[in-house]
Amino acid sequence: MDFNDMYPYEKLNRTRNKLRSFWSGRYKTIYSSYPSEYEYRQIDDIQVMADNAVMNLQSGLDLPGYNIPRLAVDFGTVSTAAYWGGRVYRPDGGRVWIEPIIHTSGDISRMKAIASNLGDNQKMLDFYNIVKRKLNTDSLPCTTFDIQGPLNTLSLMWEQQDFLMAMYDYPAIVHEALDLVTTHLIEVIKTSHNMNPSIEAPLWPYIWLPKDIGIGITEDYMPLLSPGLYKNFGLPYVRRFADEFGGLFIHCCGQFSHHIDNLVNSGINILGMEFVYPNVDMKRLFKTFGDSAVFLPNIMDKCIPEFGSMTDYFKYVHSKRDKNTRLWYILRPDLDDFNNQVEFLESITDAV
């Protein structure tokens, strides 16, 4: 099995060039298809994970859209927090989780991370090399592992109630911890890119984002904070990431409408954001940002029947867009209306 036969370089290069044009603002709408067969994320056995990854990449060969195949490196949302310690486990056989190492603000003085080339960076490289050998290639595009933002990472390390209370009672200590975490996270990401130059995308969402454009982070703690708290404890550290890597694509599953003004006025180079219906006022989001950022519309599966189908949800999003809105749709081959999704996106996509 040869990756270069599956995905010829010429085809990949054409797609990369088209996506670069989209990032530059030449096009307003584009779509990709997410291969959902043979899921392999967060499997304990790395060999089984690699076998499933190969089959997943094969299943995406003929999917429509602007697709760059990529090896998704997912060891759980705990990857960045685990550098600082804490028992990693699976509660009741579910997703990977981690026990906090900070229980009171006094524990901050004992924070110490392992080296950035260890932990899930080493595991990422091991996994990548196994799949690369199976596919007989040295040019397999790859994602980062799950890069949680500074607040997310610290929230996994710090017992939740005490963490939130410390923002009021011991703000200087919270900033001290966030500074340590942010510095280490930046080093971890730089080390990832050095260890694996084939990284071309964030783990999620399913977009292509090479490091010369920016990086993707998850910012799911943002919805839990008031605008004032997020401006104080979130934005300064998000800005450090953007300044370091040139720009950010932010994934957030939660309700962040109360932070739209915070974000747009932050001075941060926000390349784009993923939002999830019904958690965000998308019309306000589109109008506020104009064409300065790319938006990826997602939806909770339980809400799809509200529209009738995924296609109808996409039509709803399209009806809410401002004339300058830039949208990247991710199609769902696992749903019965996939052909209709494709037909609709073909009718509105200008990247041709």
C-alpha positions in Angstrom: 0.0 0.0 0.0 1.5 3.3 -1.1 0.2 6.7 0.1 1.7 8.4 -2.9 -0.5 6.2 -5.2 -3.6 6.8 -3.0 -3.1 10.6 -2.9 -0.8 11.8 -5.8 1.4 14.7 -5.0 0.1 16.8 -7.9 -3.5 16.5 -6.6 -2.5 17.4 -3.0 -0.5 20.4 -4.3 -3.4 21.7 -6.3 -5.7 21.4 -3.2 -3.1 23.1 -1.0 -2.9 26.0 -3.4 -6.6 26.3 -3.6 -6.9 26.3 0.2 -4.1 28.9 0.5 -6.1 31.1 -1.8 -9.1 30.6 0.4 -7.1 31.6 3.5 -5.9 34.7 1.7 -9.5 35.8 1.2 -9.8 35.2 -2.5 -12.9 32.9 -1.9 -15.8 33.2 0.5 -17.0 29.6 0.7 -15.3 26.2 0.6 -16.1 22.7 1.8 -14.3 19.5 2.8 -15.7 16.0 3.7 -14.8 14.3 6.9 -14.0 10.6 6.5 -16.0 9.0 9.4 -15.4 5.3 8.7 -12.8 3.4 10.8 -12.6 5.9 13.7 -9.3 5.5 15.4 -9.0 8.4 17.9 -8.1 7.7 21.5 -7.5 3.9 21.1 -5.2 2.6 23.8 -3.5 0.0 21.5 -1.3 2.1 19.2 -1.0 -0.7 16.7 -4.8 -1.0 16.4 -5.0 2.8 16.2 -2.5 2.7 13.3 -4.4 0.0 11.4 -7.7 1.9 11.7 -5.9 5.1 10.6 -4.8 3.5 7.4 -8.3 2.2 6.7 -9.7 5.7 7.5 -7.3 7.3 5.1 -8.3 4.8 2.4 -12.0 5.5 3.0 -11.5 9.2 2.3 -10.0 8.7 -1.2 -13.0 9.6 -3.2 -14.8 12.0 -0.9 -15.8 15.3 -2.6 -14.5 18.6 -1.5 -11.2 20.3 -0.9 -9.6 17.6 1.2 -6.0 17.2 2.5 -5.7 13.7 4.0 -4.2 13.8 7.4 -3.2 11.5 10.2 -5.3 12.6 13.2 -3.2 12.4 16.4 -5.7 12.1 19.2 -4.6 10.8 22.6 -7.3 12.8 24.4 -8.0 16.3 25.6 -5.4 15.7 28.4 -2.3 15.8 26.2 -1.2 19.3 27.2 -2.1 19.0 30.9 -0.4 15.6 31.2 3.0 17.2 30.7 2.6 18.5 34.3 1.6 15.2 35.9 -1.7 13.8 37.1 -3.0 10.3 36.7 -4.4 9.7 33.2 -7.3 7.2 33.1 -10.6 6.3 31.4 -13.6 6.7 33.7 -16.0 3.8 33.1 -14.4 3.0 29.8 -15.1 6.4 28.4 -12.8 9.1 27.0 -9.4 9.7 28.4 -9.4 11.9 31.5 -6.8 13.2 34.1 -6.8 13.8 37.8 -5.9 17.4 38.8 -2.6 18.1 40.5 -3.5 21.5 41.9 -6.0 21.5 44.8 -5.3 24.9 46.3 -3.4 28.0 45.2 -0.5 26.9 47.4 0.3 24.0 45.0 1.3 26.4 42.2 4.9 26.7 43.6 5.4 22.9 43.0 4.3 23.0 39.3 6.9 21.3 37.1 6.5 20.0 33.6 8.5 17.3 31.8 10.5 18.2 28.7 8.6 19.2 25.6 10.1 16.4 23.5 8.6 13.8 25.9 5.0 13.0 26.7 2.6 13.0 23.8 5.1 14.6 21.4 7.1 11.4 21.6 3.9 9.3 21.4 2.8 11.3 18.4 6.1 10.6 16.6 5.9 6.9 17.4 2.4 6.7 16.1 3.2 8.8 13.0 6.2 6.5 12.2 4.1 3.3 12.4 1.5 4.6 10.0 4.1 6.1 7.7 5.8 2.7 7.4 2.4 1.1 6.7 1.8 3.6 3.9 5.4 3.5 2.5 5.7 7.3 2.6 7.7 10.1 4.0 5.1 12.8 3.2 2.0 11.9 5.2 0.2 15.1 6.4 -0.3 15.0 10.1 -2.2 16.9 12.8 -1.0 18.2 16.1 -2.3 16.3 19.1 -5.1 18.1 21.0 -3.8 21.5 21.8 -5.9 22.9 24.6 -5.4 26.6 25.2 -3.8 27.9 28.4 -7.1 28.2 30.4 -8.3 24.8 29.2 -5.0 23.2 30.1 -4.8 24.8 33.6 -8.4 23.9 34.2 -7.5 20.2 33.7 -4.7 20.6 36.1 -6.5 22.5 38.9 -9.5 21.3 40.9 -12.4 23.2 39.3 -14.0 25.0 42.2 -10.8 26.2 43.6 -9.6 27.3 40.2 -12.6 29.5 39.7 -12.5 30.9 43.2 -8.8 31.7 42.9 -9.6 34.1 40.0 -11.3 36.3 42.6 -9.2 35.5 45.7 -5.7 35.0 44.3 -5.6 36.5 40.8 -1.8 37.0 40.8 -1.3 33.3 41.5 -3.6 32.4 38.6 -1.6 34.6 36.3 1.6 33.1 37.5 0.2 29.6 36.7 -1.1 30.7 33.3 2.2 32.3 32.4 4.0 29.0 33.2 1.5 26.9 31.3 1.5 29.3 28.2 5.3 29.3 28.1 5.4 25.5 28.2 2.6 25.1 25.6 4.4 27.3 23.1 7.5 25.2 23.6 5.5 22.0 23.2 4.0 23.2 19.9 7.4 24.4 18.5 8.9 21.0 19.5 6.0 19.2 17.8 6.8 21.0 14.5 10.5 20.3 14.8 9.9 16.6 15.6 7.4 16.2 12.8 7.7 18.7 9.9 4.7 17.0 8.3 2.2 18.6 10.7 -0.2 20.6 8.6 -3.4 20.9 10.6 -5.0 21.1 14.1 -6.5 17.9 15.4 -9.9 19.5 15.2 -11.8 20.9 13.3 -11.1 19.1 10.1 -9.3 21.9 8.3 -6.0 22.5 6.6 -3.9 25.0 8.5 -0.1 24.8 7.9 2.2 26.4 10.5 3.2 29.3 8.2 -0.4 30.5 8.4 -1.1 29.8 12.1 -2.2 27.1 14.5 -5.4 25.8 16.0 -6.3 25.7 19.7 -9.3 24.6 21.7 -10.8 27.4 23.9 -13.7 25.6 25.6 -13.2 27.2 29.0 -14.0 30.6 27.5 -17.8 30.2 27.8 -17.6 29.6 31.5 -16.2 33.0 32.3 -17.7 36.5 32.3 -16.4 39.0 29.7 -14.4 40.6 32.5 -12.8 37.4 33.7 -12.0 36.2 30.2 -10.5 39.6 29.3 -8.2 39.3 32.3 -7.3 35.6 32.4 -7.9 34.4 28.8 -7.1 37.0 26.2 -3.5 37.9 27.3 -2.4 34.3 26.9 -4.4 33.7 23.7 -2.6 36.8 22.4 0.8 35.3 23.2 -0.1 32.3 21.1 -1.2 34.4 18.2 1.9 36.6 18.4 4.1 33.6 18.5 2.6 31.6 15.7 1.1 34.3 13.5 -2.5 33.6 14.0 -5.1 31.3 15.6 -8.0 29.2 14.6 -10.1 28.7 17.7 -12.4 25.8 18.3 -15.1 26.3 20.9 -18.1 24.0 21.5 -19.8 26.2 24.0 -21.8 29.4 24.2 -19.5 32.3 23.6 -21.8 35.0 22.2 -21.0 37.1 25.3 -17.3 37.2 24.2 -17.8 38.3 20.6 -17.0 41.9 21.4 -14.1 40.8 23.6 -12.6 38.7 20.7 -13.1 41.2 17.9 -11.6 44.1 19.9 -8.7 42.0 21.3 -6.2 42.9 18.6 -5.5 39.1 18.3 -5.1 37.7 14.8 -8.0 35.4 14.8 -7.9 33.4 11.6 -11.2 31.8 12.2 -13.5 30.0 14.7 -15.6 26.9 14.8 -18.9 27.4 16.5 -21.7 24.9 17.4 -25.4 25.4 16.9 -27.4 26.4 19.0 -24.7 27.8 21.2 -23.8 31.0 19.4 -25.7 33.9 17.8 -24.2 33.3 14.4 -25.8 36.3 12.6 -24.2 38.6 15.2 -20.9 36.7 14.9 -20.9 37.0 11.1 -21.8 40.7 11.1 -19.3 41.6 13.8 -16.2 39.9 12.2 -17.1 40.6 8.6 -14.5 39.1 6.3 -11.7 39.2 8.9 -12.1 35.5 10.0 -13.2 32.2 8.6 -16.1 30.4 10.4 -16.8 26.7 10.5 -20.4 26.0 11.4 -20.9 22.8 13.4 -24.1 21.5 15.1 -25.0 19.1 17.9 -26.3 15.9 16.4 -29.4 16.0 18.5 -30.3 19.4 16.9 -30.1 18.2 13.3 -33.8 17.0 13.3 -34.8 20.6 14.2 -33.9 21.5 10.6 -34.7 18.1 9.0 -31.3 17.3 7.8 -27.7 18.5 7.8 -28.3 20.0 4.3 -31.1 22.1 5.7 -28.8 23.2 8.5 -26.2 24.3 6.0 -29.0 26.2 4.1 -29.9 27.9 7.4 -26.3 29.0 8.0 -26.1 30.3 4.5 -29.2 32.4 5.0 -27.7 34.0 8.1 -24.4 35.0 6.5 -23.4 38.6 5.9 -22.2 39.3 2.3 -18.6 39.3 3.5 -18.8 36.1 5.6 -16.2 33.5 4.9 -17.4 29.9 5.6 -15.7 26.5 5.6 -18.3 23.8 5.7 -17.4 20.2 6.8 -19.7 17.7 5.2 -20.8 14.5 7.0 -20.6 11.3 4.8 -22.1 9.3 7.7 -25.5 11.0 7.3 -28.2 9.8 4.9 -28.4 13.2 3.2 -24.7 13.3 2.2 -25.4 13.6 -1.5 -27.7 16.5 -0.9 -25.0 18.1 1.3 -22.6 17.9 -1.6 -25.2 19.2 -4.1 -26.0 22.3 -2.0 -22.3 23.1 -1.2 -21.4 22.8 -4.9 -24.1 25.3 -5.7 -22.8 27.9 -3.3 -19.0 27.3 -3.3 -17.0 29.9 -5.2 -13.6 28.1 -4.9 -13.8 26.6 -8.4 
